[in-house]
Amino acid sequence: MKLTLAGPPHFPPINTVSGVMKQVLYALVPGIAAHVWFFGFGILFQIALAVGFALALEAAMLRLRDRPLKPFLTDYSAVVTAVLFALCMPPLAPWWIALTGMVFAIVVAKHFYGGLGHNLFNPAMVGFAAVIVAFPLDLSQWLAPRQLSPGLPGLWQTAQAIFTGSLPETLSWDALSQATPLDALKTGVAENRLVTEIRDAPIFGDFGGLGWEWIANFYALGGFWLLYRRVISWHVPVALLATVVVITVPMWLMGPDINPSPMQHIFSGALVLAAFFIATDPVSGCSTMKGRLVFGAGVAILTLAIRRFGGYPDGVAFAVLLMNMAVPLIDRLTRPRTYGH
Amino acid sequence: MHDLEVGEHLFRFPGGLKLRHHKQIACRDPLARPDMPEALYLPLQQHQGPVGELLVQPGDRVLKGQPLSRARNDREVPVHAPTSGTIKAIQSWPVSWPPDSEAECLVLEPDGEETWTETTAVQDWRQTDPADLIEHIRAAGLAGLGGAMFPTAAKLRGDWQQVHTLILNGSECEPYISCDEMLMRERPGAIVEGGLILARALGAERVVIAIEDQMGAVDKSLPRALAEYDPDDIYRIVEVTTIYPEGGEKQLIQVLTGAEVPHDGLPQDLGLACLNVGTAAAARDAVIEGRPLIERIVTVSGPGIAHPRNLVALLGTPVRDLLAAAGGLDGDVERLVLGGPMSGLPLASDRIPVTKGSNCILVLRREDTRRDQPVMPCINCGECVRVCPANLLPQELFKYLQAEAYEEADSLDLFDCIECGCCAHVCPSHIPLVDWYRHGKGVLRERGIEDARAQKARQRFEAREKRLSEEKEQLRRRREQREEKLKSGGDAKSEVQAAIERARSKSAGPDKEGDR
């Protein structure tokens, strides 16, 4: 009998990194399906492109850094980064945007800092920030949802648009594209129009943006499943969404003409996605439970500030990156009291 | 809150895990004894603390229950002959701690007669002075049977304030271990009587037995024993929720009282003493029957053993004999664990003997321990934080230890880690966190010792330097004085005068030279 002497515990561990990442991907499926329903196949192309580039870049960096390929390529962390990035892209964004984004996400944000587990910044948001700063125009070309579109582009037309950069002759940008609800709000308020007036536009739905509100609902559905599976803790989503409500409710009650309602805020843009999937990124987030509350609240405050005062219609990416910077300080200030101390 | 009696209201401790119990498989059959081994291997150290004074030599014939070593203080614990026979040798033999090591063991060859030595029981323990009870318990070689093997006498006797409640710990929280459950089913009266004796030794007014809510027939056997042995009704049975590691001393105290044992203190600081139910039964045997601690119940269980069961084993019985008594191995066994699957020690050999703290031998096959994924970097998921019962930040500790920043790990309270293994069990990156913490504690302990040693050496060195320079200085001064005198052309008379004065001052009292 050959005995092995590994230390306790002697049971095999109950979780794996790839298991955690896979569950995050499963949880995104309903939101992605809703996205396809409202905006067509574009998002699937964006996901495929980003995942392909992410894995290729991951493999190249692992090779350069002399790390084993298999465990890190199959941990699905690069896939999660790529999918979260792709979900922030306009459906018909040209292919090289995904490439640029993934270079910044995988090469710069992840491997320059030491690879899995060592990145200070959320890789998907670094990628997004890089492309929105570099290519603001391409990233403002959003499609109108199915209800307002003369016809969503089909598979072949989508592929043509993404890979050639130009639409087939039968389609025109003017007919297809539409400002996002957040864009419309921002420009509208700047033009001194009332929020209620702006909201009369057809791109707005029952409580958020038309289409967007349902995608957000399905993201939330996936998020609840992650909470139930204990893949994420409740601290970040609850703190983030509660802070949005706490800040926007009084503002909306005091000035409903210039301030969007809390529902409008939550159900447009990437806020729900951020609450459950982006700000909950463990590596670049806080370690302590109290710290996670602070982190979530910080993301909410910064997002609202950027939406209100900043140059970008949505501020989630920059809010997350700014809070990433504060993580070491928050962690230090929120250490729990050890038993008996 | 202070008005609440211990166990009157149950509290929660942070973290912990709900684990599958796996206990009943070893409780189906009644207690049995393995065949008498060919030889018993008795480590002289079966407790936390220094070894006692050895009383026998190779070649000596010994009787069952005869002391083989003697305790000179409460930290030492004597070892007794588990059966009658001959001491064949004192030799190095594999032991469980540290892993893969050997220690001095007495080798006792049984003669099969089981002839008892003359034993002395306490006549009427209810009238006996507590100090005499403790003396008796010490002489019987009691050390904590829960696994930590802390000398029982040292726990009972101390200069702390009044201990008001004795907690008997029957909540063995790790999967598979069922020796305490078996004891509570088979000998509940011994536990209850032993608890009363220990309470008298401590001066405690109340006794609380903590059992798990998932235990079998214990909830019937214990109340029956209380009806018989506890006329003054000082006992309380408390069922605690089975959440690993609720049976840890600190966690159990938190569950029963809501209070935390101070990190630099003891349960006694809260007026509590916590002992294992097995220790209570052993105290009863020692005091009422005069029987020293020479045997204990050991669970032999796990997926790799043919017939899991609880055995009454003589101390010194090699694990191999226990495995045989439990039907032998079943399957591709690759690990023997002393203790439970969460915090037990891996055994390097099946020749390792049963000692006073051996509660369970867990037999695991290759497929039970298999780790099919490599260790990955920490992704800071926080699962370890969620399950840590000590409220530590396990992943932060790991990062500091990995960077060899041991002082920082110490400042994050590394030494408050109880090594329960919850963090490592849930870690998706499969980082052997407990191994890291043990390593870190080892380094820090060594450094602590080395620091103290270095400081002493430095002090010695500095004192010596000072002394040498002072001597040099004196020599220089004297030489100068002499030269001065010679220069000033000192005559014989003044020389004589000076010599007389020197002699006078010497006899007047100790001068510097005399001092030295």
Interface residues (C-beta under 8 A of the other chain):
Chain A: M1 K2 L3 T4 L5 A6 G7 P8 P9 H10 F11 P12 P13 I14 N15 T16 V17 S18 G19 V20 P68 P71 D75 S77 G115 L116 G117 H118 R230 S233 P282 V283 G285 S287 T288 M289 R292 D331 R335 P336 R337 T338 Y339 G340 H341
Chain B: P14 P99 D100 K250 Q254 E260 V261 P262 H263 G265 L329 V333 E334 R335 L336 V337 G339 P341 M342 S343 G344 L345 P346 L347 A348 S349 D350 L362 L364 D368 T369 R370 R371 D372 Q373 P374 M376 P377 C378 I379 N380 C381 G382 E383 V385 R386 P389 A390 N391 L392 L393 Q395 E396 L412 D413 D416 E419 G421 A424 H425 V426 C427 P428 S429 H430 P432 V434 D435 R438
